[in-house]
């Protein structure tokens, strides 16, 4: 059976080949299999050109293959904990304890990107993400969506999830950019809610430990909370620097704090305004915050002078030792100002 080509049953224009002229601009032959062509357009819309993975041919195959892909994905995640030689015994124990939360997180955050792509997981995360959204909003903002709202949200996202399961590429295939980008942005927003929820619980835990051990909140904020909040960025920046991506590492060192300060303060004050129902909220700078501003200005000044004026665009090696020394001085000055002023 020939599907495409001059004699294919899916070919729209058969008039010239068989000697039949077109009339009134319409095809003399209308294939009854036009719907198959339309479904092929959907496949091409969801699959990146050159992808090694292709969509399933029917719904039964999509569900069966999706089930196997999901089992293989989580089995691989479990085996990675023990097969990674860089993981110590303590790391493996902690990762095993974290694994149930990792599963819950994966089931609500859509990641359609290369290296983390699993078609079934993308579909399930889209379908179940409204449940996490309802829990998050109820827990943090007292917004109750457990009614008609959650049914509508689940119905909409279930439809999108089924479309991904049916028409997205299987295996190690690549989703088309026009489909992957909106899903990735949606997954980013859901991931931000996870980060906010975990950060809120972390702060509450640190406050409990501070009260239990009678540790000043200023010390907790300057040490444990600050280090824990920055450890992931520190690890990523060091990895990029070791691979020779020094410019990217330096940019990330400044781009991260700028994002946290501008977006964090802006969003924080916006939420505060909505909670307090006030137009003006008065704030004051604590001694530790003032000290931090002073050392930030000193660090930026030293970096500009040593990198631009003296070394003509090259940051010297000695700047690293100066920066670490300034951080130690900042911690000492902040602690002294918190207790003496």
C-alpha positions as CSV (number, residue, x, y, z in Angstrom):
1,X,0.0,0.0,0.0
2,X,1.5,3.3,-1.1
3,X,0.6,6.1,1.3
4,X,2.6,9.1,-0.1
5,X,3.8,10.1,-3.5
6,X,2.0,10.6,-6.8
7,X,0.0,7.4,-6.4
8,X,-0.3,7.5,-2.6
9,X,-3.7,7.2,-1.0
10,X,-2.9,10.2,1.2
11,X,-1.9,12.4,-1.8
12,X,-4.4,15.3,-2.2
13,X,-3.7,16.1,-5.9
14,X,-4.4,13.2,-8.2
15,X,-6.0,15.1,-11.0
16,X,-3.0,15.7,-13.3
17,X,-1.6,12.2,-12.8
18,X,-4.8,10.5,-13.9
19,X,-5.8,13.0,-16.5
20,X,-8.6,14.5,-14.4
21,X,-8.7,18.3,-14.4
22,X,-9.4,20.3,-11.3
23,X,-12.6,22.2,-11.3
24,X,-13.3,25.5,-9.5
25,X,-10.0,25.4,-7.7
26,X,-11.0,22.2,-5.7
27,X,-9.2,18.9,-5.8
28,X,-10.8,16.4,-8.1
29,X,-9.9,13.7,-5.6
30,X,-10.5,14.1,-1.9
31,X,-8.8,11.3,0.1
32,X,-11.0,9.6,2.8
33,X,-7.8,9.3,4.8
34,X,-7.4,13.1,5.2
35,X,-7.8,12.6,9.0
36,X,-4.6,10.6,9.0
37,X,-2.8,13.5,7.5
38,X,-4.2,15.8,10.2
39,X,-3.0,13.5,12.9
40,X,0.4,13.4,11.3
41,X,0.5,17.2,11.6
42,X,-0.1,16.9,15.3
43,X,2.7,14.4,15.6
44,X,5.1,16.8,13.8
45,X,3.9,19.6,16.1
46,X,5.0,17.7,19.2
47,X,8.2,16.1,17.9
48,X,11.4,18.0,17.2
49,X,12.7,17.5,13.7
50,X,15.4,14.8,13.8
51,X,14.2,13.3,17.0
52,X,15.1,9.6,17.5
53,X,11.8,9.1,19.3
54,X,8.3,9.0,17.7
55,X,4.8,9.1,19.1
56,X,2.7,6.0,19.6
57,X,0.3,4.9,16.9
58,X,-2.7,4.5,19.3
59,X,-3.8,5.1,22.8
60,X,-3.3,1.6,24.0
61,X,0.3,1.7,22.9
62,X,0.8,5.1,24.5
63,X,-0.5,3.8,27.9
64,X,1.6,0.6,27.7
65,X,4.8,2.3,26.7
66,X,4.2,5.1,29.2
67,X,3.9,2.6,32.0
68,X,7.2,1.0,31.1
69,X,9.0,4.4,30.7
70,X,7.8,5.4,34.2
71,X,9.1,2.2,35.7
72,X,12.4,2.5,34.0
73,X,12.8,6.1,35.0
74,X,12.2,5.6,38.7
75,X,14.3,2.4,38.7
76,X,17.1,4.3,37.2
77,X,16.7,7.1,39.8
78,X,16.9,4.5,42.6
79,X,20.0,2.8,41.1
80,X,21.8,6.1,40.6
81,X,21.9,6.5,44.4
82,X,24.0,3.4,44.8
83,X,25.9,3.4,41.5
84,X,27.4,6.9,41.9
85,X,30.9,6.4,43.2
86,X,31.0,10.0,44.4
87,X,28.2,9.3,47.0
88,X,29.5,8.4,50.4
89,X,27.6,6.1,52.8
90,X,26.1,9.1,54.5
91,X,25.1,10.6,51.1
92,X,23.4,7.3,50.1
93,X,21.5,7.1,53.4
94,X,20.3,10.7,53.1
95,X,19.3,10.2,49.4
96,X,17.3,7.1,50.3
97,X,15.5,9.0,53.0
98,X,14.8,11.8,50.5
99,X,13.6,9.5,47.7
100,X,9.9,9.5,48.6
101,X,9.9,13.3,48.5
102,X,11.8,13.2,45.2
103,X,9.0,11.0,43.8
104,X,6.4,13.4,44.9
105,X,8.3,16.4,43.5
106,X,8.8,14.6,40.1
107,X,5.1,13.8,40.0
108,X,4.2,17.6,40.1
109,X,7.0,19.3,38.2
110,X,7.1,19.0,34.4
111,X,10.6,18.7,32.9
112,X,10.5,18.2,29.1
113,X,14.2,18.9,28.7
114,X,17.0,16.7,27.4
115,X,18.7,14.6,30.0
116,X,15.6,14.6,32.3
117,X,12.9,13.8,29.7
118,X,10.4,11.1,30.4
119,X,7.2,11.4,28.4
120,X,5.0,9.5,31.0
121,X,6.4,11.6,33.8
122,X,5.7,14.9,32.0
123,X,2.2,13.8,31.3
124,X,1.5,12.7,34.9
125,X,3.1,15.8,36.4
126,X,0.9,18.0,34.2
127,X,-2.2,16.1,35.3
128,X,-1.4,16.1,39.0
129,X,0.1,19.5,39.4
130,X,-3.2,21.1,40.4
131,X,-3.3,18.9,43.5
132,X,0.0,20.3,44.6
133,X,-1.1,23.8,43.7
134,X,-4.2,23.5,45.9
135,X,-2.1,22.1,48.8
136,X,0.4,24.9,48.5
137,X,-2.2,27.7,48.3
138,X,-4.1,26.3,51.2
139,X,-1.0,25.8,53.4
140,X,0.6,29.2,52.7
141,X,-2.2,31.6,51.8
142,X,-5.4,30.0,53.2
143,X,-6.8,29.9,49.7
144,X,-9.3,27.0,49.4
145,X,-9.5,25.4,46.0
146,X,-10.9,22.1,47.2
147,X,-14.2,22.3,45.4
148,X,-15.3,23.1,41.9
149,X,-12.1,24.9,41.2
150,X,-9.9,21.9,41.7
151,X,-12.2,19.7,39.4
152,X,-11.9,22.3,36.6
153,X,-8.1,22.6,37.0
154,X,-7.7,18.8,37.1
155,X,-9.9,18.3,34.0
156,X,-7.9,20.9,32.0
157,X,-4.5,19.6,33.0
158,X,-5.6,16.0,32.6
159,X,-6.4,16.8,29.0
160,X,-3.0,18.3,28.4
161,X,-1.3,15.4,30.1
162,X,-3.2,12.9,27.9
163,X,-2.2,14.8,24.8
164,X,1.5,14.7,25.8
165,X,1.3,10.9,26.5
166,X,-0.3,10.3,23.1
167,X,1.6,12.6,20.8
168,X,5.0,13.3,22.5
169,X,8.0,11.4,21.4
170,X,8.8,8.1,23.2
171,X,12.1,7.0,24.8
172,X,15.0,9.5,24.4
173,X,13.1,11.6,21.8
174,X,13.0,15.4,21.8
175,X,9.9,17.4,22.1
176,X,9.5,20.3,19.7
177,X,10.4,23.7,21.0
178,X,6.9,25.2,20.5
179,X,5.5,22.5,22.9
180,X,8.4,22.1,25.3
181,X,8.9,25.8,26.2
182,X,5.4,26.4,27.6
183,X,5.6,23.1,29.6
184,X,9.0,24.1,30.9
185,X,7.8,27.5,32.0
186,X,4.8,25.9,33.8
187,X,7.2,23.4,35.5
188,X,9.4,26.3,36.5
189,X,6.5,28.0,38.3
190,X,5.5,24.8,40.1
191,X,9.2,24.3,41.1
192,X,9.2,27.8,42.5
193,X,6.3,26.9,44.8
194,X,8.2,23.8,46.0
195,X,11.2,26.0,46.8
196,X,9.1,28.4,48.7
197,X,7.3,25.7,50.7
198,X,10.6,24.0,51.6
199,X,12.3,27.3,52.5
200,X,9.3,28.2,54.7
201,X,9.6,24.8,56.6
202,X,13.4,25.3,56.8
203,X,13.0,28.7,58.4
204,X,10.5,27.3,60.9
205,X,12.9,24.4,61.7
206,X,15.8,26.8,62.3
207,X,13.6,29.0,64.5
208,X,12.7,25.9,66.5
209,X,16.3,24.9,66.9
210,X,17.2,28.4,67.9
211,X,14.6,28.5,70.6
212,X,15.6,25.0,71.7
213,X,19.3,25.7,71.9
214,X,18.9,29.3,72.9
215,X,20.8,30.6,69.8
216,X,20.3,34.2,68.7
217,X,18.3,34.5,65.4
218,X,21.0,36.9,64.1
219,X,23.6,34.1,64.4
220,X,21.3,31.6,62.7
221,X,20.6,33.9,59.8
222,X,24.3,34.8,59.3
223,X,25.6,31.3,59.5
224,X,23.4,28.2,59.1
225,X,20.6,29.7,57.1
226,X,22.9,31.8,54.8
227,X,25.3,28.9,54.1
228,X,22.4,26.4,53.5
229,X,20.7,28.9,51.1
230,X,24.0,29.5,49.1
231,X,25.5,26.0,49.1
232,X,23.8,24.9,45.8
233,X,25.0,28.1,44.1
234,X,28.5,27.7,45.5
235,X,28.7,24.1,44.2
236,X,27.5,25.1,40.7
237,X,29.8,28.1,40.5
238,X,32.8,26.0,41.5
239,X,32.0,23.3,39.0
240,X,31.8,25.9,36.2
241,X,35.1,27.4,37.3
242,X,36.8,24.0,37.2
243,X,35.6,23.4,33.7
244,X,37.1,26.7,32.5
245,X,33.8,28.7,32.4
246,X,35.2,31.5,34.6
247,X,33.1,34.3,33.0
248,X,29.9,32.3,33.5
249,X,30.8,31.5,37.1
250,X,31.5,35.2,37.9
251,X,28.3,36.2,36.2
252,X,26.3,33.7,38.2
253,X,27.9,34.9,41.5
254,X,26.4,38.4,40.9
255,X,23.3,37.5,39.0
256,X,21.9,35.2,41.7
257,X,22.1,37.8,44.5
258,X,20.7,40.5,42.2
259,X,17.7,38.3,41.4
260,X,17.2,37.4,45.1
261,X,17.4,41.1,46.2
262,X,15.3,42.6,43.4
263,X,12.7,39.9,42.8
264,X,12.7,38.6,46.4
265,X,12.2,42.1,47.9
266,X,9.7,43.1,45.3
267,X,7.6,40.0,45.6
268,X,8.0,40.0,49.4
269,X,6.7,43.5,49.8
270,X,3.9,42.8,47.3
271,X,2.7,39.9,49.4
272,X,3.2,41.9,52.6
273,X,1.0,44.7,51.2
274,X,-1.7,42.2,50.3
275,X,-1.6,40.6,53.8
276,X,-1.5,43.8,55.8
277,X,-3.9,45.7,53.5
278,X,-1.8,48.8,53.9
279,X,-0.3,51.2,51.3
280,X,2.9,52.0,53.4
281,X,5.0,49.5,55.4
282,X,7.8,51.0,57.5
283,X,11.1,49.1,57.7
284,X,14.4,49.8,59.4
285,X,17.9,48.4,58.7
286,X,19.3,46.3,61.4
287,X,23.1,46.6,62.2
288,X,23.8,43.3,60.4
289,X,22.0,44.4,57.3
290,X,23.8,47.7,57.3
291,X,27.1,45.9,57.7
292,X,26.3,43.7,54.8
293,X,25.6,46.7,52.6
294,X,29.0,48.2,53.5
295,X,30.9,45.1,52.7
296,X,29.0,44.6,49.4
297,X,30.0,48.1,48.3
298,X,33.6,47.4,49.4
299,X,33.7,44.1,47.5
300,X,32.3,45.7,44.3
301,X,34.8,48.6,44.6
302,X,37.8,46.3,45.0
303,X,36.6,44.1,42.1
304,X,36.2,47.0,39.8
305,X,39.5,48.6,40.8
306,X,41.6,45.4,40.6
307,X,39.8,44.0,37.5
308,X,39.3,47.0,35.3
309,X,41.6,49.8,36.3
310,X,44.7,47.9,37.4
311,X,44.6,44.6,35.4
312,X,42.7,45.8,32.3
313,X,39.8,43.3,32.4
314,X,41.5,40.4,34.2
315,X,40.6,39.5,37.8
316,X,43.8,38.6,39.7
317,X,44.2,35.4,41.7
318,X,44.8,37.4,44.9
319,X,41.3,38.8,44.7
320,X,39.9,35.4,45.9
321,X,41.9,35.6,49.1
322,X,40.8,39.2,49.7
323,X,37.2,38.2,49.2
324,X,37.3,35.3,51.7
325,X,39.1,37.6,54.2
326,X,36.4,40.2,53.7
327,X,33.7,37.6,54.4
328,X,35.3,36.6,57.6
329,X,35.5,40.2,58.7
330,X,31.8,40.7,57.7
331,X,30.7,37.8,59.9
332,X,32.7,39.1,62.8
333,X,31.5,42.7,62.4
334,X,27.9,41.6,62.0
335,X,28.0,39.5,65.2
336,X,29.7,42.3,67.1
337,X,27.2,44.9,65.9
338,X,24.2,42.6,66.7
339,X,25.3,42.2,70.4
340,X,27.0,45.5,71.1
341,X,24.5,47.9,69.5
